[in-house]
Amino acid sequence: MKKGDSIPLEIVFPDTLSKSMLDVHLFFVKLFGCAIVELKVPYPFTGAAGYHNHLKLRTKI
């Protein structure tokens, strides 16, 4: 591989591409949220207060 090459995601996630991409998305959302809290970024969260009821998160036990 060299800079600028791409990898087909079907190779990385052969059996569960759409579920795995959702997991990747949720990972980065969580990472972003943790960074906001840790760095004490002043972000106006009041506008998003009602949206948490519409989220469906998957957890693995």
N, CA, C and O atoms as a GROMACS GRO file, in nm:
protein
  244
    1MET      N    1   0.082  -0.119   0.000
    1MET     CA    2   0.000   0.000   0.000
    1MET      C    3   0.086   0.125   0.000
    1MET      O    4   0.198   0.127   0.053
    2LYS      N    5   0.032   0.226  -0.060
    2LYS     CA    6   0.099   0.356  -0.056
    2LYS      C    7  -0.004   0.464  -0.030
    2LYS      O    8  -0.125   0.440  -0.040
    3LYS      N    9   0.044   0.582   0.002
    3LYS     CA   10  -0.043   0.694   0.035
    3LYS      C   11  -0.145   0.717  -0.076
    3LYS      O   12  -0.110   0.721  -0.194
    4GLY      N   13  -0.270   0.731  -0.038
    4GLY     CA   14  -0.376   0.756  -0.134
    4GLY      C   15  -0.448   0.631  -0.179
    4GLY      O   16  -0.554   0.640  -0.242
    5ASP      N   17  -0.393   0.512  -0.149
    5ASP     CA   18  -0.460   0.387  -0.184
    5ASP      C   19  -0.584   0.369  -0.097
    5ASP      O   20  -0.592   0.422   0.013
    6SER      N   21  -0.679   0.296  -0.148
    6SER     CA   22  -0.798   0.265  -0.068
    6SER      C   23  -0.813   0.114  -0.055
    6SER      O   24  -0.764   0.037  -0.137
    7ILE      N   25  -0.882   0.075   0.049
    7ILE     CA   26  -0.906  -0.066   0.075
    7ILE      C   27  -1.056  -0.089   0.067
    7ILE      O   28  -1.132  -0.019   0.134
    8PRO      N   29  -1.101  -0.183  -0.013
    8PRO     CA   30  -1.244  -0.213  -0.015
    8PRO      C   31  -1.289  -0.261   0.124
    8PRO      O   32  -1.228  -0.352   0.181
    9LEU      N   33  -1.391  -0.200   0.178
    9LEU     CA   34  -1.435  -0.233   0.313
    9LEU      C   35  -1.486  -0.376   0.326
    9LEU      O   36  -1.491  -0.431   0.436
   10GLU      N   37  -1.524  -0.437   0.215
   10GLU     CA   38  -1.568  -0.577   0.219
   10GLU      C   39  -1.454  -0.669   0.261
   10GLU      O   40  -1.478  -0.778   0.313
   11ILE      N   41  -1.330  -0.626   0.239
   11ILE     CA   42  -1.214  -0.705   0.281
   11ILE      C   43  -1.195  -0.694   0.432
   11ILE      O   44  -1.163  -0.792   0.499
   12VAL      N   45  -1.214  -0.576   0.486
   12VAL     CA   46  -1.196  -0.552   0.629
   12VAL      C   47  -1.310  -0.613   0.709
   12VAL      O   48  -1.288  -0.673   0.814
   13PHE      N   49  -1.433  -0.597   0.660
   13PHE     CA   50  -1.553  -0.648   0.728
   13PHE      C   51  -1.627  -0.742   0.632
   13PHE      O   52  -1.729  -0.704   0.575
   14PRO      N   53  -1.578  -0.865   0.614
   14PRO     CA   54  -1.633  -0.952   0.509
   14PRO      C   55  -1.778  -0.996   0.530
   14PRO      O   56  -1.850  -1.015   0.431
   15ASP      N   57  -1.824  -1.013   0.652
   15ASP     CA   58  -1.958  -1.068   0.672
   15ASP      C   59  -2.060  -0.967   0.722
   15ASP      O   60  -2.180  -0.988   0.705
   16THR      N   61  -2.015  -0.860   0.782
   16THR     CA   62  -2.108  -0.768   0.849
   16THR      C   63  -2.076  -0.623   0.814
   16THR      O   64  -2.058  -0.542   0.905
   17LEU      N   65  -2.070  -0.590   0.688
   17LEU     CA   66  -2.026  -0.457   0.647
   17LEU      C   67  -2.114  -0.345   0.704
   17LEU      O   68  -2.061  -0.252   0.765
   18SER      N   69  -2.245  -0.352   0.686
   18SER     CA   70  -2.329  -0.240   0.731
   18SER      C   71  -2.330  -0.228   0.884
   18SER      O   72  -2.324  -0.116   0.935
   19LYS      N   73  -2.336  -0.339   0.957
   19LYS     CA   74  -2.332  -0.333   1.103
   19LYS      C   75  -2.196  -0.282   1.150
   19LYS      O   76  -2.189  -0.202   1.243
   20SER      N   77  -2.090  -0.327   1.088
   20SER     CA   78  -1.957  -0.283   1.127
   20SER      C   79  -1.936  -0.135   1.100
   20SER      O   80  -1.872  -0.066   1.179
   21MET      N   81  -1.990  -0.085   0.990
   21MET     CA   82  -1.976   0.058   0.962
   21MET      C   83  -2.054   0.141   1.064
   21MET      O   84  -2.010   0.250   1.101
   22LEU      N   85  -2.168   0.091   1.109
   22LEU     CA   86  -2.241   0.160   1.216
   22LEU      C   87  -2.156   0.162   1.343
   22LEU      O   88  -2.149   0.264   1.412
   23ASP      N   89  -2.092   0.050   1.374
   23ASP     CA   90  -2.006   0.045   1.492
   23ASP      C   91  -1.889   0.144   1.481
   23ASP      O   92  -1.853   0.209   1.579
   24VAL      N   93  -1.832   0.156   1.362
   24VAL     CA   94  -1.723   0.252   1.340
   24VAL      C   95  -1.776   0.395   1.360
   24VAL      O   96  -1.710   0.477   1.424
   25HIS      N   97  -1.892   0.422   1.306
   25HIS     CA   98  -1.954   0.554   1.322
   25HIS      C   99  -1.976   0.586   1.470
   25HIS      O  100  -1.941   0.695   1.515
   26LEU      N  101  -2.033   0.492   1.544
   26LEU     CA  102  -2.060   0.513   1.686
   26LEU      C  103  -1.931   0.530   1.765
   26LEU      O  104  -1.927   0.607   1.861
   27PHE      N  105  -1.826   0.461   1.726
   27PHE     CA  106  -1.696   0.477   1.792
   27PHE      C  107  -1.647   0.621   1.780
   27PHE      O  108  -1.604   0.680   1.879
   28PHE      N  109  -1.655   0.677   1.659
   28PHE     CA  110  -1.606   0.813   1.640
   28PHE      C  111  -1.698   0.917   1.704
   28PHE      O  112  -1.650   1.020   1.750
   29VAL      N  113  -1.828   0.892   1.708
   29VAL     CA  114  -1.920   0.981   1.780
   29VAL      C  115  -1.884   0.983   1.928
   29VAL      O  116  -1.877   1.089   1.989
   30LYS      N  117  -1.862   0.864   1.985
   30LYS     CA  118  -1.824   0.855   2.127
   30LYS      C  119  -1.690   0.925   2.151
   30LYS      O  120  -1.675   0.999   2.248
   31LEU      N  121  -1.592   0.901   2.064
   31LEU     CA  122  -1.461   0.962   2.077
   31LEU      C  123  -1.472   1.114   2.072
   31LEU      O  124  -1.408   1.184   2.152
   32PHE      N  125  -1.552   1.166   1.980
   32PHE     CA  126  -1.572   1.309   1.967
   32PHE      C  127  -1.638   1.365   2.093
   32PHE      O  128  -1.597   1.469   2.144
   33GLY      N  129  -1.740   1.296   2.144
   33GLY     CA  130  -1.808   1.340   2.264
   33GLY      C  131  -1.716   1.342   2.385
   33GLY      O  132  -1.719   1.435   2.465
   34CYS      N  133  -1.634   1.238   2.398
   34CYS     CA  134  -1.539   1.233   2.510
   34CYS      C  135  -1.436   1.346   2.500
   34CYS      O  136  -1.398   1.404   2.601
   35ALA      N  137  -1.392   1.376   2.378
   35ALA     CA  138  -1.295   1.484   2.359
   35ALA      C  139  -1.357   1.618   2.397
   35ALA      O  140  -1.290   1.702   2.457
   36ILE      N  141  -1.484   1.639   2.362
   36ILE     CA  142  -1.552   1.763   2.397
   36ILE      C  143  -1.557   1.780   2.548
   36ILE      O  144  -1.530   1.888   2.600
   37VAL      N  145  -1.592   1.671   2.618
   37VAL     CA  146  -1.602   1.678   2.765
   37VAL      C  147  -1.464   1.697   2.827
   37VAL      O  148  -1.446   1.782   2.914
   38GLU      N  149  -1.367   1.618   2.782
   38GLU     CA  150  -1.233   1.624   2.842
   38GLU      C  151  -1.166   1.759   2.821
   38GLU      O  152  -1.099   1.811   2.910
   39LEU      N  153  -1.184   1.815   2.702
   39LEU     CA  154  -1.120   1.943   2.671
   39LEU      C  155  -1.205   2.063   2.713
   39LEU      O  156  -1.165   2.178   2.696
   40LYS      N  157  -1.322   2.034   2.770
   40LYS     CA  158  -1.414   2.138   2.817
   40LYS      C  159  -1.446   2.240   2.707
   40LYS      O  160  -1.442   2.361   2.727
   41VAL      N  161  -1.478   2.186   2.590
   41VAL     CA  162  -1.513   2.270   2.476
   41VAL      C  163  -1.651   2.332   2.501
   41VAL      O  164  -1.746   2.260   2.530
   42PRO      N  165  -1.663   2.463   2.492
   42PRO     CA  166  -1.794   2.526   2.512
   42PRO      C  167  -1.882   2.503   2.390
   42PRO      O  168  -1.868   2.572   2.289
   43TYR      N  169  -1.972   2.408   2.401
   43TYR     CA  170  -2.059   2.373   2.290
   43TYR      C  171  -2.203   2.385   2.337
   43TYR      O  172  -2.237   2.334   2.444
   44PRO      N  173  -2.290   2.451   2.260
   44PRO     CA  174  -2.429   2.470   2.303
   44PRO      C  175  -2.511   2.342   2.286
   44PRO      O  176  -2.570   2.320   2.180
   45PHE      N  177  -2.515   2.258   2.387
   45PHE     CA  178  -2.587   2.132   2.379
   45PHE      C  179  -2.736   2.146   2.400
   45PHE      O  180  -2.809   2.049   2.380
   46THR      N  181  -2.784   2.261   2.439
   46THR     CA  182  -2.926   2.277   2.470
   46THR      C  183  -3.015   2.251   2.350
   46THR      O  184  -3.128   2.203   2.366
   47GLY      N  185  -2.970   2.280   2.230
   47GLY     CA  186  -3.051   2.256   2.111
   47GLY      C  187  -3.070   2.110   2.079
   47GLY      O  188  -3.164   2.074   2.008
   48ALA      N  189  -2.984   2.024   2.129
   48ALA     CA  190  -2.992   1.881   2.101
   48ALA      C  191  -3.051   1.802   2.217
   48ALA      O  192  -3.046   1.680   2.217
   49ALA      N  193  -3.106   1.871   2.316
   49ALA     CA  194  -3.149   1.805   2.439
   49ALA      C  195  -3.254   1.698   2.417
   49ALA      O  196  -3.253   1.597   2.487
   50GLY      N  197  -3.344   1.715   2.324
   50GLY     CA  198  -3.452   1.618   2.305
   50GLY      C  199  -3.419   1.503   2.213
   50GLY      O  200  -3.499   1.411   2.200
   51TYR      N  201  -3.303   1.504   2.150
   51TYR     CA  202  -3.273   1.403   2.050
   51TYR      C  203  -3.228   1.270   2.108
   51TYR      O  204  -3.229   1.169   2.037
   52HIS      N  205  -3.189   1.266   2.234
   52HIS     CA  206  -3.138   1.142   2.290
   52HIS      C  207  -3.244   1.032   2.293
   52HIS      O  208  -3.209   0.914   2.296
   53ASN      N  209  -3.371   1.067   2.291
   53ASN     CA  210  -3.477   0.966   2.292
   53ASN      C  211  -3.488   0.893   2.159
   53ASN      O  212  -3.552   0.788   2.153
   54HIS      N  213  -3.429   0.944   2.054
   54HIS     CA  214  -3.440   0.884   1.922
   54HIS      C  215  -3.320   0.795   1.888
   54HIS      O  216  -3.316   0.733   1.782
   55LEU      N  217  -3.221   0.790   1.977
   55LEU     CA  218  -3.103   0.710   1.950
   55LEU      C  219  -3.125   0.566   1.989
   55LEU      O  220  -3.185   0.537   2.093
   56LYS      N  221  -3.077   0.476   1.906
   56LYS     CA  222  -3.080   0.334   1.938
   56LYS      C  223  -2.936   0.284   1.930
   56LYS      O  224  -2.879   0.273   1.821
   57LEU      N  225  -2.879   0.253   2.043
   57LEU     CA  226  -2.740   0.208   2.047
   57LEU      C  227  -2.735   0.059   2.067
   57LEU      O  228  -2.816   0.002   2.141
   58ARG      N  229  -2.640  -0.005   2.003
   58ARG     CA  230  -2.619  -0.148   2.023
   58ARG      C  231  -2.506  -0.168   2.121
   58ARG      O  232  -2.403  -0.101   2.113
   59THR      N  233  -2.525  -0.259   2.211
   59THR     CA  234  -2.420  -0.293   2.304
   59THR      C  235  -2.391  -0.441   2.296
   59THR      O  236  -2.480  -0.521   2.270
   60LYS      N  237  -2.268  -0.476   2.318
   60LYS     CA  238  -2.229  -0.617   2.318
   60LYS      C  239  -2.197  -0.657   2.461
   60LYS      O  240  -2.120  -0.589   2.529
   61ILE      N  241  -2.255  -0.764   2.505
   61ILE     CA  242  -2.231  -0.811   2.641
   61ILE      C  243  -2.153  -0.941   2.636
   61ILE      O  244  -2.122  -0.998   2.740
   0.00000   0.00000   0.00000
